[in-house]
Amino acid sequence: MAGFGSFDAAVNTLDQFLSSTKFVCGEAFTAADVYVGSTVDWGLMFKSIPSRPSFEAYAARIRERKAYQDAKAINAARVAATQS
C-alpha cells in the first residue's frame, strides 16, 4: 500500500477532514470538489467506502448543486434513450 498507507487510514483521514469543512477548500465549491465529491458520491452509492456522517453530509451538499442535478438528468436521459 505504498503511497497512502492503508484503506482504513485513508478513509479515517478523509472522514476527519470532511468533518471540519463544508467543501475541500473551505466554504466555496471548487474543482477539487468535482473530484472528491464524485469519488465520495460514487463510493457511497456502490458501497466501496463506508457510510459515515461526514461523507453523507458532504455528498448531500454536492447533490444539492444545480450542476450536479443537471448532469444527472442529462445522464438519465441518455440512458433512457439507449433503452428504448
C-alpha positions in Angstrom: 0.0 0.0 0.0 2.8 2.4 -0.8 1.7 6.0 -1.2 -1.1 6.3 1.3 -0.9 3.6 3.9 -4.0 1.5 4.4 -7.5 1.9 3.2 -8.7 2.5 6.8 -6.1 5.2 7.3 -7.2 7.0 4.1 -10.9 6.7 5.0 -10.3 7.9 8.5 -8.3 10.9 7.3 -10.9 11.8 4.7 -13.6 11.5 7.4 -11.7 13.7 9.8 -11.1 16.3 7.1 -14.7 16.4 5.8 -16.0 16.7 9.3 -14.2 20.0 9.6 -15.1 21.7 6.3 -18.0 22.4 4.0 -16.1 21.9 0.8 -12.5 20.7 0.1 -11.1 24.3 0.0 -13.4 25.7 2.7 -16.7 27.5 2.2 -16.6 27.6 -1.6 -17.1 24.7 -4.1 -14.0 24.3 -6.2 -12.7 22.0 -8.9 -11.3 19.9 -6.1 -14.9 19.1 -5.1 -15.7 17.8 -8.5 -13.1 15.1 -8.0 -13.5 14.4 -4.3 -17.3 14.8 -4.5 -17.7 12.4 -7.3 -15.5 9.9 -5.5 -17.4 10.1 -2.3 -20.8 10.1 -4.1 -19.8 7.0 -6.2 -18.2 5.3 -3.2 -21.4 5.7 -1.1 -23.6 4.6 -4.0 -21.7 1.4 -4.6 -20.6 0.9 -1.0 -16.9 1.0 -1.8 -16.4 3.4 1.1 -18.2 3.1 4.4 -21.2 5.4 5.2 -20.1 8.0 7.7 -22.0 11.1 8.8 -19.3 13.4 7.3 -19.4 11.5 3.9 -23.2 11.6 3.8 -23.4 15.3 4.6 -20.7 16.2 2.1 -22.4 14.1 -0.6 -25.7 15.8 0.2 -24.1 19.2 -0.3 -22.7 18.1 -3.7 -26.1 16.6 -4.7 -27.9 19.8 -3.9 -25.9 21.7 -6.5 -27.8 22.6 -9.7 -24.9 21.5 -11.9 -24.9 18.0 -10.3 -28.7 17.7 -10.8 -28.4 18.9 -14.4 -25.6 16.4 -15.1 -27.6 13.6 -13.6 -30.7 14.5 -15.7 -28.6 14.5 -18.9 -27.1 11.1 -18.0 -30.5 9.7 -17.1 -31.9 10.9 -20.4 -29.1 9.3 -22.4 -29.5 6.0 -20.5 -33.3 6.1 -21.2 -32.6 6.8 -24.9 -30.4 3.7 -25.2 -33.1 1.5 -23.6 -35.9 2.4 -26.0 
